[in-house]
Amino acid sequence: MIGLSLVGGQRPTGTVKAADAKNTFETGESSVIEGLGRVRVGGLKAFGNTDGSTRWRLVCRLQGPIDAVEAYFVGGREVTIDADGTVTTPPWAAPGGSWLVWQDKKGNGTETAWPELVTAFSSLWTSAHQVRGIAQSLLTYKNPGLAEPKYLSLYQGGVPDTEQLIRASLIYDPRDEDQDQDNTATWKWSENGILGAAHVLRRDPAFTSDRFDWPLIVTQAVKADVNVATKTGTEKRARIGGMWAWEGARRETMQDMLDSIGAEIRMTAAGKIWFELIDDNPSSELRLGPRDIVDLDWASGPEAVERPNICRVSYYAPERNYEMADIDMTGIAWARIGDEVTRYGPKYFDVALPFCPSASQAQRIARRRFLLARGDTGVAVTNMAGLAAWGLCYGEVELPDLGDVEKVRFSPPRVDDGRGSVEVPFAVWPNLPAWNPATDEAVAPEPIPDMQYESSLPTPDAPTAAVQITYPVAGTKEFRVAYTLPAVTYSTVEATCRAYSGGLPGAWLPMAEQSNFAHITADFLGQDVDARVRIFNGDDASYFSPTFNQLGVVDDTPCGQPTVVSGGTSSGGVGVVLLNVTVEASELRCASIRLDRRINTGSGFGAWSTRAEQDVRPYQDRTFNDSYTNLSTATHTVEWRLVTKTSGGVDGTPRTYSVGVSSP
């Protein structure tokens, strides 16, 4: 979708430069762009027009179908999109709506023409313009009026570009029980590096499914999902993320991907394709000894003046808003051979991994490649036994006379039929100690916020609490988040939350904000939920607070007494007593307030009876009215109590009124 001249430069590979793909382009020549894992992408402006006031823009993002959109950006700023497509983030929020409406399609092949474009431009956009199979966005930019100050805050730089953080392609996972490639359940989003590599190779029509050894691929996909230790915890061993153009050279694209996941493509004896992760200490597949080796040509690595002595690593960095980023390798011993740098000057070995979304993964791969580039090489001239090395990658070579055995990586053998010999080139495999994240791994680059704007407003602290509510009266569900805002002047609060499903986050959802809490109609019970908040003063925005994370839980800790806002008891005339009171609750967990009454006619109080119950949010006024009439001369004592109540039906401390009433 984005021209290769724009996104790929002059590289023969189809790997798309991450920084270019985040822009929005107009071009008559385009290539299909597909994503793997998580990507941040702009896209191709496929259509743009105006009716003189409202402007529409259709942006093609990626080859579909995609899995989901996790975040939205307008002009570089992250925004929140409501369910109907309205952008609820200032400055786009408008009374009763929004100046920008954002609608998406996932590109599942069932797309029809956008009715908004057909209606507005019937001669230009018809029902035949379906844009099927492409993940796309229709942006509707509304005009507040050229004379309005709002216009400049929205469009002073023209119509702003948009980006999305997307969970990209659905890929085939052969680990599902039915092994049915036509079953949509086997096609799902995944960051698994092995499955991603298989997916890309299968995009070439020449590589049909029957050319792959799926059982072997399964074994490696399982290894790719094994958690390994990192400097900050654990992560899956081989993940993939990035974008590629279909028109690019597939061989070079595949090599970029294999390098990024630390794998290589293999062939079985039956000619089936599979992918194998490269271990630091791979198992030997063949041993060549003195009885096999006729001659041995050994080269002791590159000359010191040419040998690389500093390793530099870059990767597809989520921490840097999904662009290629360098890792500061200062202090990492394996990445710098200090005495050689001092003696011969710096000789750099650059490891660029455009499909690697992890700094830890990138460094594990880089160490192996760096030390292998510094190592010895050789050629073993063997008898015909050397043919056994064909199709193999790893083996052992026993050095004549010395008896030493070196682990090596084979290159394809060369046969000399006339001499009856086989030349087996090899590189000596480095002796790699077990990876120790504490000393072998540099920290990832610091995460950066979107830097397209500066703010004078302080960043709020992370929200402090969250609770799942079920209203006792209406039965509806609500999720609430509490926060404390900075003591500065602000005009708007924006709180957002997102729930996880299957370990994956959904899009950020807008909440209805109050001064110290926000709520959304949703049932997140038992789900992992993130929440955050920021403030605006006019169009000036603070950065989002740090993210607060918690399971959606019900808090049944008893609440305190309702707070009286106004009112109380009073006389309603002879023999009549009235209750008219407005109250509120302050606790985030309070779900309702209930009014009970009981009466003592002289022989003791009867049971409490419920007179009314109202669902309630914190600091929301609720008014209760009741009356009691006693026309006898005997005094009756009336007690009312107002009780706060949690979702689970737990009563709090009551506020009680007691009045005697009689008729003289």
C-alpha positions in Angstrom: 0.0 0.0 0.0 2.9 2.4 0.6 5.3 2.9 -2.2 8.5 0.9 -1.9 10.4 4.0 -2.9 9.0 5.6 0.2 9.2 2.9 2.8 12.0 0.7 1.6 14.5 3.1 0.2 16.9 1.4 -2.1 17.2 -1.8 0.0 16.6 -5.0 -1.9 14.8 -6.4 1.0 11.0 -5.9 1.5 11.6 -5.0 5.1 9.8 -1.7 5.7 11.6 1.1 7.6 9.6 1.6 10.8 10.0 5.4 10.8 8.7 5.7 7.2 5.7 3.4 7.9 4.4 5.7 10.7 3.8 8.5 8.1 0.8 8.9 5.9 1.6 8.9 2.2 0.0 9.7 -1.1 1.4 7.8 -4.1 0.3 6.3 -7.3 2.6 3.3 -7.0 2.2 1.1 -4.0 3.0 -2.2 -2.6 1.0 -4.4 -0.2 2.4 -3.8 3.3 1.8 -6.4 5.9 2.6 -6.4 9.6 3.6 -9.0 12.1 3.2 -8.8 15.9 2.7 -5.2 17.1 3.3 -2.3 14.7 2.7 1.4 14.8 1.7 2.5 11.3 0.3 5.4 9.3 -0.7 4.3 5.9 -1.7 5.2 2.3 -4.2 8.0 1.9 -6.4 6.2 -0.7 -9.0 8.9 -0.9 -9.5 12.4 0.4 -12.1 15.0 -0.4 -14.3 17.7 1.1 -17.8 19.0 0.6 -16.5 22.5 1.4 -16.8 22.1 5.1 -16.5 18.5 6.3 -13.4 16.6 5.1 -13.0 12.9 4.7 -9.9 10.8 4.5 -9.6 7.1 3.8 -6.3 5.6 5.0 -5.3 2.1 4.1 -3.2 0.7 7.0 -2.1 -2.9 6.4 -2.9 -6.0 4.5 -5.8 -7.6 6.5 -7.1 -9.2 8.4 -5.6 -7.6 11.5 -6.4 -8.7 15.0 -7.1 -5.4 16.9 -6.1 -1.8 17.4 -4.5 -1.0 20.8 -4.0 2.7 20.5 -4.9 5.7 18.2 -2.8 8.8 17.4 -3.8 12.1 15.8 -1.0 14.5 14.9 1.3 12.4 17.1 -0.9 12.7 20.2 -2.7 9.6 21.6 -6.4 9.9 21.6 -9.4 7.9 22.9 -12.1 6.7 20.5 -15.6 6.0 21.7 -17.6 3.0 20.5 -19.3 5.1 17.8 -16.0 6.4 16.5 -16.1 9.9 18.1 -12.7 11.1 19.3 -13.3 12.1 23.0 -9.9 13.6 23.7 -9.4 17.4 23.6 -9.1 19.4 21.5 -11.3 17.1 19.3 -14.1 16.6 21.9 -17.1 18.9 21.2 -20.4 19.5 23.0 -22.5 16.4 22.2 -20.0 14.9 19.9 -16.6 15.4 18.3 -14.8 17.3 15.6 -13.3 14.0 14.4 -15.0 10.7 13.8 -12.7 7.7 13.4 -14.1 4.4 12.0 -12.1 1.2 11.3 -12.4 -2.0 9.3 -10.1 -5.0 10.0 -9.7 -6.1 6.4 -11.3 -9.5 6.7 -12.5 -9.6 3.0 -16.2 -8.8 3.7 -15.8 -5.0 3.4 -18.4 -3.0 1.5 -18.2 0.6 0.4 -18.2 3.3 3.1 -21.8 4.7 3.0 -20.5 8.1 4.2 -18.3 8.4 1.0 -21.0 7.1 -1.3 -23.5 9.7 0.1 -21.0 12.6 0.0 -19.3 11.8 -3.3 -21.7 9.7 -5.3 -20.0 10.4 -8.6 -16.5 9.5 -7.2 -17.2 6.8 -4.7 -19.7 4.0 -5.5 -20.7 0.7 -4.0 -18.0 -0.9 -6.2 -15.3 0.8 -4.1 -15.0 -1.8 -1.4 -11.3 -1.8 -0.6 -11.6 -5.5 0.5 -9.0 -7.3 2.5 -7.3 -4.1 3.7 -7.3 -2.8 7.3 -8.4 0.7 6.9 -9.7 3.9 8.6 -12.2 6.5 7.5 -11.5 9.8 9.2 -14.3 12.5 9.2 -12.9 15.9 10.1 -15.6 18.4 10.9 -15.3 22.2 10.6 -16.1 24.4 13.5 -16.0 27.5 11.2 -13.0 29.4 9.8 -13.7 32.4 12.1 -13.8 30.2 15.2 -10.7 30.1 17.4 -11.3 26.3 17.6 -10.4 26.0 13.9 -6.8 27.0 14.5 -6.4 24.7 17.4 -7.5 21.8 15.2 -6.2 22.6 11.7 -3.5 25.2 11.9 -1.1 22.7 10.3 -3.7 21.3 8.0 -5.5 18.0 8.4 -3.4 16.1 10.9 -2.2 12.6 10.1 -3.2 9.6 12.1 -1.5 6.4 13.3 -2.5 3.2 15.0 -0.8 0.7 17.2 -2.0 -2.5 15.7 -1.9 -6.2 16.5 -1.3 -7.1 12.9 -1.7 -10.3 10.9 -3.6 -13.4 11.9 -1.2 -16.3 11.3 -1.7 -20.0 11.1 -0.9 -21.9 14.3 -0.5 -25.7 13.7 -0.6 -26.4 17.4 -4.4 -26.4 17.4 -5.8 -29.9 17.9 -7.8 -30.1 14.7 -4.8 -29.1 12.5 -7.4 -27.6 10.1 -6.0 -24.8 8.2 -9.4 -23.8 6.9 -10.7 -23.4 10.5 -10.6 -19.8 11.5 -9.8 -20.9 15.1 -6.3 -21.9 13.9 -5.6 -18.4 12.5 -4.9 -16.0 15.3 -2.6 -13.2 16.3 0.8 -14.2 17.6 4.2 -12.8 18.2 5.7 -16.3 17.8 8.8 -15.9 15.7 8.7 -19.3 14.1 5.0 -19.1 13.1 5.6 -15.6 11.8 8.5 -16.7 9.5 6.3 -19.6 8.2 3.5 -17.1 7.5 5.6 -14.8 5.5 7.2 -17.6 3.4 3.7 -19.0 2.7 2.7 -15.6 1.2 4.7 -16.6 -1.8 2.4 -18.8 -4.0 5.3 -21.1 -4.7 5.4 -22.2 -1.0 2.2 -24.1 -0.5 1.3 -25.6 2.8 2.3 -29.2 1.8 5.9 -28.0 1.4 6.3 -27.4 5.1 7.1 -30.0 7.8 4.5 -28.8 10.3 5.3 -31.3 13.1 8.9 -30.0 13.1 7.7 -26.4 13.0 5.5 -27.1 16.0 8.5 -28.3 18.0 10.3 -25.0 17.3 7.2 -22.9 17.9 7.0 -24.4 21.3 10.6 -23.5 22.0 10.0 -20.0 20.8 7.3 -19.6 23.4 9.4 -20.8 26.3 10.1 -18.1 28.9 13.7 -17.1 29.3 15.3 -14.9 31.9 15.9 -11.2 31.2 17.4 -8.4 33.2 13.8 -7.4 34.3 12.1 -10.7 34.5 11.2 -13.2 31.8 9.9 -13.2 28.3 9.2 -15.6 25.4 12.4 -16.6 23.7 11.7 -15.6 20.1 9.1 -12.9 19.3 8.6 -11.1 16.0 7.3 -7.7 15.1 7.6 -5.4 12.1 6.4 -4.6 8.6 7.3 -5.9 5.2 6.3 -5.2 1.6 5.1 -8.0 -0.7 7.0 -6.6 -3.7 10.3 -6.7 -1.9 12.8 -9.4 -2.4 11.4 -12.2 -0.4 14.7 -13.9 0.2 16.2 -10.8 1.8 13.1 -10.2 3.8 13.1 -13.7 5.2 16.8 -13.4 6.1 16.0 -10.2 8.1 13.2 -12.1 9.9 15.3 -15.1 10.6 18.2 -12.9 11.9 15.7 -11.1 14.2 14.3 -14.2 15.8 17.6 -16.1 15.9 16.6 -18.9 13.6 17.5 -20.5 10.2 15.5 -22.3 7.5 16.1 -26.0 7.2 15.1 -28.8 4.8 14.3 -32.4 5.8 15.5 -35.4 3.8 12.1 -35.4 2.1 12.6 -31.8 1.0 10.1 -30.3 3.5 10.8 -26.8 4.9 11.0 -26.0 8.6 12.6 -23.4 10.8 15.0 -24.0 13.6 16.0 -21.7 16.5 19.7 -21.4 16.9 21.0 -22.5 20.3 24.1 -21.1 22.0 25.3 -24.6 22.3 23.7 -26.5 19.4 23.7 -30.3 19.2 26.2 -31.9 16.8 24.6 -33.6 13.8 27.9 -35.1 12.4 31.4 -35.8 13.4 34.3 -35.7 11.0 37.5 -37.4 12.3 41.0 -38.4 11.0 39.5 -41.3 9.1 37.3 -38.9 7.1 39.6 -35.9 6.7 42.2 -36.0 4.0 43.4 -32.4 4.4 42.5 -29.6 6.7 42.9 -25.9 5.8 42.6 -23.8 9.0 42.3 -20.0 9.2 42.7 -18.4 12.6 39.9 -15.8 12.3 40.2 -12.3 10.8 43.4 -10.4 11.4 43.4 -8.4 14.6 43.4 -5.1 12.6 40.3 -6.2 10.8 38.5 -8.3 13.4 35.4 -6.6 14.9 35.9 -5.6 18.5 32.8 -3.6 19.3 29.3 -4.9 18.8 26.4 -2.4 18.2 22.8 -3.6 18.4 19.6 -2.1 17.2 16.1 -3.5 17.2 12.4 -2.7 16.6 11.8 -0.9 19.9 8.4 -0.6 21.5 10.2 1.7 24.0 10.9 4.1 21.2 7.4 4.2 19.8 8.1 1.3 17.5 11.1 2.6 15.6 14.6 1.1 15.3 16.7 2.0 18.3 20.2 1.5 19.4 21.0 -0.2 22.7 23.7 1.4 24.9 26.1 -1.5 25.4 28.4 0.4 27.8 29.8 -1.9 30.4 28.8 -5.2 28.7 32.0 -7.2 28.5 31.2 -9.5 25.6 30.3 -6.5 23.4 33.7 -4.7 23.6 37.1 -6.3 23.4 38.9 -3.5 25.2 42.6 -4.4 24.6 41.9 -4.7 20.8 40.1 -1.4 20.7 43.1 0.2 22.5 45.7 -1.4 20.2 43.9 -1.3 16.8 41.1 1.2 17.2 37.4 0.5 17.1 36.2 -2.0 14.5 32.4 -2.1 14.6 30.1 -5.1 14.1 26.5 -3.9 13.6 23.6 -6.2 14.3 20.4 -4.6 13.0 17.3 -6.7 13.8 14.2 -5.0 12.2 11.8 -7.7 13.2 13.0 -8.1 16.8 10.7 -6.3 19.3 12.8 -7.1 22.4 16.1 -5.6 23.6 16.9 -8.8 25.5 16.3 -11.0 22.5 18.3 -8.7 20.3 21.3 -9.0 22.6 21.2 -12.7 23.0 21.3 -13.0 19.2 23.9 -10.3 18.8 26.4 -12.0 21.2 26.4 -15.2 19.2 26.8 -13.4 15.8 29.5 -11.1 17.1 31.6 -13.9 18.5 31.1 -16.1 15.5 32.3 -13.2 13.3 35.5 -13.1 15.3 36.1 -16.8 15.2 38.2 -19.2 13.2 37.2 -20.8 9.9 38.4 -23.7 7.9 37.8 -26.2 5.1 38.0 -29.9 5.7 38.8 -31.9 2.6 37.3 -35.3 3.2 36.7 -38.6 1.4 33.1 -39.1 0.3 32.1 -39.3 3.9 31.9 -35.5 3.8 28.7 -35.8 1.7 27.0 -36.6 5.0 27.3 -32.9 5.8 24.9 -32.0 3.1 21.8 -30.3 4.6 23.3 -30.3 8.1 24.3 -27.2 10.0 26.3 -28.3 13.1 28.9 -30.8 13.7 32.3 -31.6 15.2 35.7 -31.7 13.5 38.5 -33.6 15.2 41.9 -32.0 14.5 44.5 -34.4 13.2 47.4 -35.2 15.5 46.1 -33.0 18.3 43.0 -34.9 18.9 41.1 -31.7 19.8 37.5 -31.6 18.8 35.9 -28.3 17.7 32.2 -27.7 17.3 31.6 -26.1 14.0 28.9 -24.7 11.7 29.0 -26.3 8.3 28.5 -24.5 5.0 27.3 -26.5 2.0 29.9 -29.1 0.9 31.6 -28.9 -2.5 32.2 -32.2 -4.3 35.3 -32.9 -6.5 34.2 -36.0 -8.5 37.6 -36.2 -10.3 39.5 -36.5 -7.1 36.9 -38.3 -5.2 36.9 -35.8 -2.4 34.5 -33.4 -0.7 35.4 -29.9 0.6 33.4 -29.0 3.8 33.7 -25.3 4.7 33.0 -24.5 8.3 33.2 -21.8 11.0 34.3 -22.7 14.5 31.4 -22.3 16.9 32.2 -19.9 19.8 32.3 -21.2 23.3 29.3 -19.4 24.7 28.8 -19.6 28.5 25.2 -19.6 29.8 23.5 -16.3 29.3 23.6 -14.2 32.5 21.1 -11.3 32.2 22.6 -9.5 35.2 26.0 -9.1 33.5 25.5 -10.0 29.8 22.4 -7.8 29.1 22.2 -4.0 28.8 19.0 -2.3 29.8 16.6 -1.4 27.1 16.3 2.3 26.1 14.1 4.3 28.3 10.5 4.5 27.1 9.6 7.8 25.7 6.3 9.5 25.5 5.1 11.0 22.2 7.3 14.0 21.9 5.2 15.9 19.3 4.1 18.4 21.9 5.3 19.9 25.1 3.2 20.6 28.2 3.4 23.0 31.1 0.9 20.9 33.0 2.2 18.4 35.6 1.7 14.7 35.0 -0.9 13.2 37.4 0.0 10.3 39.6 -1.3 6.9 38.7 -4.9 6.1 39.7 -5.1 4.7 43.2 -7.9 2.2 43.2 -10.4 0.4 41.0 -13.6 -1.5 41.7 -16.2 -3.4 39.8 -19.8 -2.5 40.6 -23.1 -4.2 40.1 -25.9 -1.9 40.9 -28.3 -3.5 43.4 -31.4 -1.9 42.0 -30.8 -1.7 38.2 -28.5 -4.7 38.1 -26.2 -2.9 35.6 -22.4 -3.2 35.7 -20.0 -0.4 36.1 -16.2 -0.1 36.5 -14.8 2.7 38.6 -11.3 4.2 39.0 -10.2 6.6 41.7 -7.4 9.2 41.3 -5.9 12.3 42.8 -5.2 15.2 40.4 -2.4 17.8 40.7 -3.3 21.1 42.5 -3.3 23.2 39.3 -5.8 24.9 37.2 -7.3 22.6 34.6 -10.5 22.5 32.5 -10.9 18.9 31.5 -10.0 15.5 32.9 -9.5 12.5 30.7 -9.5 9.0 32.2 -9.2 5.9 30.1 -9.1 2.1 30.8 -8.5 -1.1 28.9 -9.2 -4.7 29.8 -7.1 -7.7 28.8 -8.4 -10.8 27.1 -6.2 -13.9 26.8 -3.3 -11.8 28.0 -3.8 -9.2 25.3 -4.9 -5.6 25.9 -7.9 -4.1 24.2 -8.1 -0.5 23.0 -8.2 2.3 25.5 -11.8 3.1 26.4 -13.2 6.5 27.4 -14.6 6.9 30.9 -17.0 9.5 32.4 -14.9 11.7 34.6 -15.6 13.3 37.9 -13.2 15.4 40.1 -11.6 12.4 41.7 -13.0 9.3 40.0 -14.2 8.0 36.7 -16.6 5.3 35.6 -17.6 3.3 32.6 -20.5 0.9 31.9 -18.6 -2.4 31.7 -18.1 -5.7 33.4 -14.4 -6.3 34.0 -14.9 -8.8 36.9 -11.9 -11.1 37.0 -10.2 -9.3 34.1 -6.8 -7.6 34.2 -7.5 -3.9 33.7 -5.2 -0.9 33.1 -6.3 2.7 33.9 -4.7 6.1 33.5 -5.6 9.8 33.7 -4.4 13.1 32.3 -5.6 16.7 32.5 -6.2 19.5 30.0 -6.3 23.2 30.3 -8.0 24.3 27.2 -6.0 22.5 24.5 -2.9 22.1 26.5 -2.6 18.5 27.8 -0.5 16.8 30.4 1.1 13.5 29.7 -0.8 10.5 30.8 -0.2 9.3 34.3 1.6 6.1 34.9 -0.6 3.1 34.3 -2.5 1.6 37.2 -3.1 -2.1 36.9 -5.5 -4.3 38.9 -7.9 -7.2 38.5 -11.6 -6.2 38.2 -12.7 -7.0 41.7 -15.7 -6.3 44.0 -14.8 -4.6 47.2 -17.4 -5.4 50.0 -15.7 -3.6 52.8 -18.5 -1.9 54.6 -18.9 1.8 53.8 -19.5 4.6 56.4 -22.6 6.5 57.1 -24.2 8.5 54.2 -23.3 12.2 54.4 -26.3 14.5 54.8 -26.4 17.2 52.1 -29.6 18.8 53.3 -32.9 18.0 55.0 -34.0 15.8 57.9 -37.3 15.1 59.7 -40.1 17.5 60.2 -43.8 17.7 61.2 -46.4 17.2 58.5 -49.3 18.4 60.7 -51.2 16.8 63.5 -50.1 13.1 63.9 -47.8 13.2 60.9 -44.0 13.1 60.7 -42.0 13.6 57.5 -38.6 12.5 56.4 -37.1 14.6 53.5 -33.3 14.2 53.3 -30.7 14.4 50.6 -27.6 12.3 51.2 -24.5 11.1 49.4 -21.7 8.5 49.8 -18.0 9.1 49.5 -16.6 5.6 49.0 -15.7 4.4 45.5 -17.2 1.0 46.4 -20.6 2.2 47.4 -23.3 0.9 45.0 -26.6 2.1 46.6 -28.2 3.8 49.5 -31.2 2.2 51.1 -33.9 3.7 53.3 -35.4 1.4 56.0 -38.1 2.2 58.6 -39.3 0.5 61.8 -42.0 1.5 64.4 -42.5 1.1 68.1 -46.2 1.5 69.0 -45.5 0.8 72.6 -44.6 -2.9 72.8 -41.2 -2.7 71.1 -39.8 -2.1 67.6 -41.0 -4.2 64.8 -38.7 -5.4 62.0 -37.0 -3.0 59.6 -38.8 -2.6 56.3 -37.3 -1.2 53.2 -39.0 2.0 52.0 -36.7 2.8 49.1 -33.3 2.1 47.6 -31.4 4.0 45.0 -28.2 3.2 43.1 -25.5 5.7 43.7 -22.0 6.9 42.7 -19.6 8.7 45.0 -20.7 12.2 45.8 -24.0 11.8 43.9 -27.0 13.3 45.7 -29.8 11.0 46.4 -33.1 12.3 48.0 -35.3 10.1 50.1 -38.9 11.0 51.2 -41.2 9.1 53.6 -43.9 9.9 56.1 -45.7 8.2 59.0 -49.1 9.0 60.5 -50.4 8.2 64.0 -53.9 9.4 64.8 -54.0 7.8 68.3 -53.1 9.6 71.5 -50.4 7.0 72.3 -46.9 8.0 71.2 -45.4 6.0 68.4 -41.7 6.1 67.9 -40.6 6.1 64.2 -37.0 5.2 63.3 -35.5 5.6 59.8 -32.1 4.5 58.8 -30.1 5.3 55.6 -27.7 2.5 54.8 -24.9 2.5 52.3 -24.5 -0.8 50.4 -21.8 -2.5 48.3 -22.2 -4.6 45.2 -22.1 -7.7 47.3 -25.0 -6.5 49.5 -22.9 -5.6 52.5 -24.4 -2.9 54.7 -22.4 0.0 56.0 -22.9 2.0 59.2 -26.4 3.5 59.2 -27.4 7.1 59.7 -30.5 6.9 62.0 -33.4 9.3 62.7 -35.8 8.7 65.6 -39.1 10.7 66.1 -42.1 10.3 68.4 -45.5 11.1 66.9 -49.0 11.2 68.4 -52.3 12.9 67.9 -53.5 14.9 71.0 
